[in-house]
Amino acid sequence: MPTEFAPTAPLIVTLKLDDVTSTWANQLRQQYFPPERNFLPAHVTLFHALPGDQLAAIQAQLAPVCAQTPRLMIHCPTLRFFGQGVAIALECPALVELRQALVTSWQDWLTPQDRQAFRPHITIQNKVSPEVARQTYDHLLSRWQPVDGDGEGLLLWSYQGGPWAWVQEFRFGCDKLAQQSDKVPRSR
């Protein structure tokens, strides 16, 4: 059952990562993200602030779209340095296409942030000094090995001024990668 949330609070859509990839990314986030700001597990945000008063319409669109989408193969080739933090870059053309289809449908609802070019990533450090971020980036990059995993669906959240409240999970329906689901992603 979803957590209680304000019906007008902004909604967030993230990619549900497979358990192995999620555990790996969360370990990095726990290690490097400032603990006083770390309210959330590691995640890939597709939309940052959809209108809460459109919840029913958003749910009605996500359900069939996800049911018709196969699990997504994701590739984490490198890290991304962004001044006051570090992220794991994520490559998945099918995820970019899926998001673009939703952008087209939700164009009138998008904030300037959600209208920007989509560069999927998993933030593992944020809001630290540029020096700390550079040290983290250099340290992790020196031993980085590309990692592969799966996207299993989309998660809908409600923004609560810091923490997020879970609203609903939309699993991808066509399980074409099922035979590979037990694989351990490389280079963890």
N, C-alpha and C positions, 0 to 999 in steps of 0.2 A: 504494500500500500504506500503511495507517495507521501512524503512529508508535507505537513501543512505549509502553505505559502500564500503570500499576498497575491490576489488575482491580477493586480496591475503591475507587479514586479516584472522587470525585463526577463526574457527567456534566453537561454544559452543552449546551443546545440554543439555536442562534442562527438568525436569518434570513439566507439568502444573498442579498445585494444584487446587482443587475446591475453590470457592470464600470464603467460611467460613474459611477453613484451611489457605488459603493464607492471609486473613485479620488478623487472629490470629498471624501467624508467622511474618507478617510485623510489627504488633504492638510491638512484642518482639524485632525485629531487630531495629526498630526506637528508642526504649528505651535504648538498650544496645550497638549498633554498633557505633563506633566513627563517628560523623556526617561528618567530613572532608573526610572520606573514604567510606561513604555509598552512592555509586552511583547507587545501584541496589535494586530491591525488594527482599524479601526472595525467595530462590530458592533451588532446589535439582539438582546439576550438575551431569550429566551422563558422559559427555565428555568435557574436558577443552580446547582442542586445535586441532581440526581437520583441515586439510589443506583447506584454502579458495579456492584454485584452483580446488577443488573437489566438489564445491557447487552443481552442477547439479547431480552428481552421488549420493551425500548424500541425496538430496531432492527426487531423484528417488527411493531410498531404503526406506526412512522414510515414504513416502506416503502409500504404500501398507502394510507395517508392522503395522503402526498405525491403518489403516482402519480395519485390521483383529484382533486387540487387544481390548479386553473388558476394560472398565474402571477398574482401579486398586484400590483395597482397601488397604489403607496405615494405619499403626499403629505407633504412636510416643510414645514408652513406657517410655522413660527416656531422660536425657540429657547426653551429652558427653563433658568432659573437655579435651582440647588439648593444655594446656600450656599457650598460649596467646589468648585464646578465648573459646567460648562455642557454642555448636551446639545441635540441637534437633535430637536425633537418630531416624531413620526411618526404620521400618521393612515392607518389601513387597517382598516376594519371587518372585512374578511374574515380578516385576521391575528388580530384579537381573537377572532373566532368559532372559528378553527382552534385557537388556544391554549386557549380554554375547553373545547373538546371533549377535548383532551389532559388538561387539569386534571381533568375528570370521570373519565377513565380512570385517571389516576395519583394520585388523591386521597390514597391511603394512603402514598405515597412523598414527598409534598411537604414541604419545609421551610417554616417560617413566612414566609420571604422569598418563596417561590414561591406561597404562598397569598394574598399581597397582591393588590390590584387591579393589573391590567396596564396600564401607561402606556408604550407603546413609544417608544423613543428611541435615539439614537446618542450616546454620551458622547464629547465631544471634549476635555474638560478635567475633571480630578478631582484631589482631594486637594491643592489649592492654598489659599492664604489667601483668606478671603472678599473681601478688597480686590482681589486679582488676579482672582478669578472675576468680580467685579462689573465690573471694567474690561474683561475679555474679552467678557462678555455685552453691555455697553453698546456697545462698539466694533462687534461683529458685528451686533447688532440694528439699529444705525443705518444699515446698508447691506444688510440682509437682504432677499432676494427668495425667495418660495416655490419649492420644487424638487419635481419629480415624478420617480419612478423605478419600478423593478419589483423585486419579491421573486421569486427564481427557485427557491427550495427551502429546505430546512432543513439545517443543519450540526450534527453531533454531535461534541462535544469531551470530552476528559478533563482535569480540573483537575490541574495538576502543581505546585501551591504558588506560582504566579506565572504562568509561561507555561502555555498550554494545549497539549495534544497532539490533533491532528486524528484523529478516529476514522472518520467516514463522512459522505458527502454524500447527501442525499435530494432529488433534483430534482422540482419540480412537473411533473406529467405532461401535463395538458391545456394545450397551448401556445396558448391563445386570444389572447394578446397578441403572437403571433409577428410580425405585420405591423408592430407598433410597436417591436420590439426594437432597431431601428437608430436610433431617435430619440435626439437629444441632449436630456437633461432641461433644462428651462428654468433660467435664472438661476444658472449655475455661475460 
